[in-house]
Amino acid sequence: MDELPVEEESHEAPEALLVLSGQLELEVSGDPVTVRTGELYVIPAHTAHAVRRGSHGTLVIVERSDETGSVAA
């Protein structure tokens, strides 16, 4: 994460965000959410979310890649 915002998006499947270091600043359905080092946050499918300015550190994103339930990281 490079402290720059990322525009709002949504996905067909849930998306799991694991912060390895630093801090992730999100806006989820219009509400601010902070995810800190060592925390996991799951965004439900079809939920609008954006990364807010100031997010920094290392993030792992896990999302389903197809309808069979495979995951991509």
C-alpha positions as CSV (number, residue, x, y, z in Angstrom):
1,M,0.0,0.0,0.0
2,D,1.5,3.3,-1.1
3,E,-0.7,5.9,0.8
4,L,-2.7,6.6,-2.4
5,P,-6.5,6.1,-2.6
6,V,-8.0,3.4,-4.8
7,E,-11.4,4.1,-6.4
8,E,-14.6,2.4,-5.3
9,E,-15.2,-1.1,-6.6
10,S,-17.2,-4.3,-5.8
11,H,-16.8,-8.0,-6.6
12,E,-19.0,-11.0,-7.3
13,A,-17.4,-12.9,-4.4
14,P,-16.2,-12.0,-0.9
15,E,-12.8,-10.4,-0.7
16,A,-10.5,-11.0,2.3
17,L,-7.9,-8.4,3.2
18,L,-5.0,-9.3,5.6
19,V,-2.7,-6.5,6.7
20,L,0.8,-7.9,7.3
21,S,2.3,-4.5,8.2
22,G,1.0,-1.0,8.4
23,Q,-2.6,0.1,8.3
24,L,-5.4,-0.1,5.7
25,E,-7.9,2.7,5.5
26,L,-11.1,1.6,3.8
27,E,-14.5,3.0,3.1
28,V,-17.1,0.2,3.0
29,S,-20.6,1.0,2.0
30,G,-19.9,4.7,2.9
31,D,-18.5,3.9,6.3
32,P,-14.8,4.3,7.3
33,V,-13.0,1.1,8.4
34,T,-9.4,0.8,9.7
35,V,-7.6,-2.5,9.5
36,R,-4.4,-2.8,11.4
37,T,-1.3,-5.0,11.3
38,G,-2.3,-8.7,11.9
39,E,-6.0,-8.0,11.3
40,L,-8.2,-9.7,8.6
41,Y,-11.2,-7.9,7.1
42,V,-13.7,-9.7,4.8
43,I,-15.7,-7.6,2.4
44,P,-19.0,-9.3,1.5
45,A,-19.8,-9.9,-2.2
46,H,-21.3,-7.0,-4.1
47,T,-20.3,-4.5,-1.4
48,A,-19.0,-1.2,-2.5
49,H,-15.5,-0.4,-1.1
50,A,-12.6,1.9,-1.7
51,V,-9.1,2.4,-0.2
52,R,-8.7,5.8,1.4
53,R,-5.6,8.0,1.3
54,G,-3.0,7.1,4.0
55,S,-3.1,3.3,3.7
56,H,0.5,2.0,4.0
57,G,2.4,-1.2,4.5
58,T,1.9,-4.7,3.1
59,L,-1.5,-6.2,2.3
60,V,-2.5,-9.7,1.2
61,I,-5.8,-9.8,-0.9
62,V,-7.6,-13.2,-1.2
63,E,-10.5,-13.4,-3.6
64,R,-12.2,-16.2,-5.5
65,S,-11.0,-16.5,-9.0
66,D,-13.8,-18.6,-10.5
67,E,-17.2,-20.2,-9.7
68,T,-15.6,-23.4,-8.3
69,G,-14.3,-21.7,-5.2
70,S,-10.6,-21.5,-6.1
71,V,-8.8,-18.6,-4.6
72,A,-6.2,-16.2,-5.9
73,A,-3.8,-14.3,-3.6
